[in-house]
C-alpha cells in the first residue's frame, strides 16, 4: 500500500486502482501530483489514462487504460451504459424513506466548482441528475448509504444528497458540519463493473484504512429491488 492508491485489478489493457488520498485524478491548476502521475510510475514511459474521474476528496475505484485502443473501448462502454457504479456515502442524517430515488436539475458553477441541485420531478433535459440510494448501515451518529448514480454529473452525489438534507460527512462545501482528519469526504466509489467486447470486469474497493468510522457499520447487502 502506497498510501495514495492500491492496485486492485490489472490485465493487459487496464489497471484499476483504489484511490486512498485527497489527490486529483488528473493534473490540475493546483500543481499537485495527480493519481495519474502516481499510477504512471508503475509503467514508466508507457501510456496510461483514466477513463473516468473522481472528485479530489472522494476515494475509491478508478479505471485506467493502458493504450488508446483500450481507452476508446472503455469510453464507449461508459457512453453505452455498460458500466455500473456503486458508492458508499456516510451521511449526518438518516434518509427518509430509507431507500428511494433522487431526481434534480443540476446547475454547475465552474467558478466556484460547485453544483446546485434543484428538484426536478417530471422534468427532462441533459442537466437532469438521478440516483438511487439505500440505507445499509448505521453507527451511533452516522448513516451508511449505498448510492447508485443513474447519470454522471459533476458533484452529482454530493449535491443531490445535500439538497435532500443528507450531506456527506466531511463535505463542508455541501453542508457538512465538520471536516475529516485525512482531507477526504466520506464518499467512496465502492464497486465498478464494466463490459467491453471481449471481457467483463467487476471490482470492489475497501475504504481508506485511516478513517476508522468506516469500520463502525454493520453493512447489510442492499436489496435488488
C-alpha positions as CSV (number, residue, x, y, z in Angstrom):
1,X,0.0,0.0,0.0
2,X,1.4,3.4,-1.1
3,X,-1.0,5.4,1.0
4,X,-2.1,7.1,-2.3
5,X,-3.6,4.1,-4.1
6,X,-3.7,0.3,-4.3
7,X,-3.9,-1.7,-7.5
8,X,-7.0,-4.0,-7.2
9,X,-7.1,-5.3,-10.8
10,X,-4.8,-5.5,-13.8
11,X,-4.7,-7.2,-17.1
12,X,-3.1,-6.4,-20.5
13,X,-5.3,-3.5,-21.2
14,X,-6.5,-2.0,-17.9
15,X,-5.3,-1.2,-14.4
16,X,-7.9,-0.5,-11.8
17,X,-6.9,1.2,-8.6
18,X,-8.4,2.2,-5.3
19,X,-7.7,5.9,-4.7
20,X,-7.0,6.4,-1.0
21,X,-5.9,10.0,-0.7
22,X,-7.1,13.5,-1.5
23,X,-5.3,13.9,-4.8
24,X,-6.7,14.9,-8.2
25,X,-7.2,12.1,-10.7
26,X,-5.6,14.3,-13.4
27,X,-3.2,17.2,-13.1
28,X,-5.0,20.4,-12.3
29,X,-4.2,24.1,-11.6
30,X,-3.1,23.3,-8.1
31,X,0.1,21.8,-9.5
32,X,-0.2,18.8,-7.0
33,X,0.9,15.4,-8.2
34,X,-2.1,13.5,-9.6
35,X,-3.3,10.0,-9.3
36,X,-2.4,9.6,-13.0
37,X,1.2,10.7,-12.1
38,X,1.4,8.0,-9.4
39,X,-0.1,5.2,-11.5
40,X,2.2,6.2,-14.4
41,X,5.2,5.5,-12.2
42,X,4.3,1.8,-12.4
43,X,4.8,1.9,-16.2
44,X,7.5,4.5,-17.0
45,X,7.2,5.9,-20.5
46,X,4.0,3.8,-21.2
47,X,0.5,5.1,-22.0
48,X,-1.8,5.3,-19.0
49,X,-5.0,7.4,-18.9
50,X,-8.1,7.3,-16.6
51,X,-11.4,6.5,-18.3
52,X,-13.4,8.5,-15.7
53,X,-12.7,10.7,-12.7
54,X,-13.4,11.0,-9.0
55,X,-13.5,14.3,-7.1
56,X,-10.2,15.1,-5.4
57,X,-11.6,14.4,-2.0
58,X,-13.5,11.2,-2.9
59,X,-11.9,7.8,-2.5
60,X,-12.4,4.5,-4.4
61,X,-12.3,2.8,-7.7
62,X,-10.7,4.5,-10.8
63,X,-10.0,2.5,-14.0
64,X,-7.0,3.4,-16.2
65,X,-6.5,2.2,-19.8
66,X,-3.0,1.1,-20.9
67,X,-3.5,2.0,-24.6
68,X,-5.5,4.4,-26.7
69,X,-7.4,1.4,-28.1
70,X,-8.4,0.2,-24.6
71,X,-9.3,3.7,-23.6
72,X,-11.6,4.1,-26.6
73,X,-13.3,0.7,-25.7
74,X,-13.9,1.7,-22.1
75,X,-15.1,5.2,-23.0
76,X,-17.5,3.6,-25.4
77,X,-18.7,1.3,-22.6
78,X,-19.4,4.4,-20.5
79,X,-21.3,6.1,-23.3
80,X,-23.4,3.0,-23.9
81,X,-24.1,2.5,-20.2
82,X,-22.3,-0.8,-20.0
83,X,-20.6,0.5,-16.8
84,X,-22.3,0.4,-13.4
85,X,-21.0,2.0,-10.2
86,X,-22.0,1.9,-6.6
87,X,-20.8,4.3,-3.9
88,X,-20.8,4.3,-0.2
89,X,-21.8,7.6,1.4
90,X,-21.7,8.3,5.1
91,X,-24.3,11.0,6.0
92,X,-25.1,13.0,9.1
93,X,-28.8,12.2,8.9
94,X,-30.8,9.1,8.1
95,X,-32.6,9.3,4.8
96,X,-36.4,9.2,4.8
97,X,-37.6,7.0,3.3
98,X,-34.7,4.5,3.9
99,X,-34.5,3.9,0.1
100,X,-35.6,5.7,-2.9
101,X,-34.6,7.8,-6.0
102,X,-33.5,11.4,-6.1
103,X,-34.0,13.5,-9.3
104,X,-32.7,17.0,-9.6
105,X,-31.7,19.6,-12.2
106,X,-28.0,20.2,-11.6
107,X,-26.5,23.6,-12.3
108,X,-22.7,23.7,-12.1
109,X,-20.9,26.9,-11.2
110,X,-17.5,26.5,-12.8
111,X,-16.0,29.5,-11.0
112,X,-16.8,28.1,-7.5
113,X,-16.6,24.5,-8.7
114,X,-19.9,23.7,-7.0
115,X,-23.2,22.3,-8.2
116,X,-26.7,23.3,-7.2
117,X,-29.4,20.6,-7.2
118,X,-33.0,21.8,-7.8
119,X,-35.8,19.2,-7.5
120,X,-36.9,18.1,-11.0
121,X,-39.8,15.7,-10.7
122,X,-41.2,15.0,-14.2
123,X,-38.8,17.3,-16.0
124,X,-36.3,16.2,-18.7
125,X,-33.1,17.5,-20.2
126,X,-29.4,17.0,-20.3
127,X,-28.9,18.6,-16.9
128,X,-31.1,16.2,-15.1
129,X,-29.3,14.1,-12.5
130,X,-30.8,10.9,-11.0
131,X,-29.5,8.5,-8.4
132,X,-30.9,5.6,-6.3
133,X,-29.9,5.1,-2.6
134,X,-30.5,2.6,0.2
135,X,-29.6,2.8,3.9
136,X,-27.4,-0.2,4.5
137,X,-25.8,0.6,7.9
138,X,-25.8,2.9,10.9
139,X,-23.5,3.8,13.8
140,X,-24.4,5.9,16.8
141,X,-24.2,9.2,15.0
142,X,-23.8,8.4,11.3
143,X,-25.6,6.5,8.5
144,X,-24.2,4.5,5.6
145,X,-25.9,4.7,2.2
146,X,-25.3,2.6,-0.9
147,X,-25.7,5.0,-3.8
148,X,-26.0,4.2,-7.5
149,X,-25.8,7.2,-9.8
150,X,-28.1,6.8,-12.9
151,X,-26.4,9.6,-14.7
152,X,-22.9,11.1,-14.5
153,X,-22.7,14.7,-13.5
154,X,-20.1,16.9,-11.7
155,X,-20.5,16.5,-7.9
156,X,-23.8,14.7,-8.5
157,X,-24.0,12.6,-5.4
158,X,-22.6,15.3,-3.1
159,X,-25.1,17.9,-4.4
160,X,-28.1,15.7,-4.5
161,X,-27.7,14.2,-1.0
162,X,-27.1,17.6,0.4
163,X,-30.2,19.0,-1.3
164,X,-32.2,16.2,0.1
165,X,-30.9,17.1,3.6
166,X,-28.3,14.3,4.0
167,X,-24.9,15.9,3.5
168,X,-21.9,13.6,3.2
169,X,-19.6,13.6,6.3
170,X,-16.7,15.9,5.9
171,X,-18.1,17.7,2.8
172,X,-18.0,21.3,4.0
173,X,-18.8,22.6,0.5
174,X,-22.1,20.9,0.6
175,X,-23.2,21.5,4.1
176,X,-21.4,19.1,6.4
177,X,-20.8,20.4,9.9
178,X,-17.1,19.4,10.2
179,X,-14.2,18.2,8.1
180,X,-12.4,14.8,8.5
181,X,-8.8,14.4,9.6
182,X,-7.5,12.9,6.4
183,X,-8.8,15.6,4.0
184,X,-11.3,13.2,2.3
185,X,-15.0,13.3,2.4
186,X,-16.8,10.0,3.3
187,X,-17.9,9.3,-0.2
188,X,-16.2,6.1,-1.6
189,X,-16.5,4.5,-5.0
190,X,-17.1,1.0,-3.7
191,X,-17.9,-1.1,-6.8
192,X,-17.2,-0.8,-10.5
193,X,-18.3,-3.2,-13.2
194,X,-17.7,-2.7,-17.0
195,X,-18.1,-4.7,-20.1
196,X,-16.1,-4.3,-23.3
197,X,-16.4,-6.5,-26.4
198,X,-14.1,-9.2,-25.0
199,X,-14.4,-9.1,-21.2
200,X,-16.3,-8.2,-18.1
201,X,-14.5,-6.7,-15.1
202,X,-16.0,-6.4,-11.6
203,X,-14.0,-4.8,-8.8
204,X,-14.7,-3.9,-5.1
205,X,-12.6,-1.3,-3.2
206,X,-12.1,-1.2,0.5
207,X,-12.5,2.3,2.2
208,X,-9.4,4.2,3.3
209,X,-7.9,2.5,6.4
210,X,-7.0,5.7,8.1
211,X,-10.7,6.6,8.7
212,X,-11.9,4.2,11.5
213,X,-15.5,5.3,11.1
214,X,-15.8,3.1,8.0
215,X,-15.4,0.1,10.2
216,X,-18.2,1.1,12.6
217,X,-21.0,0.0,10.3
218,X,-22.5,-3.5,10.2
219,X,-23.2,-3.5,6.4
220,X,-26.3,-5.2,5.1
221,X,-26.4,-6.2,1.4
222,X,-28.6,-3.8,-0.5
223,X,-31.7,-5.4,-1.9
224,X,-32.2,-5.9,-5.6
225,X,-35.5,-4.1,-5.7
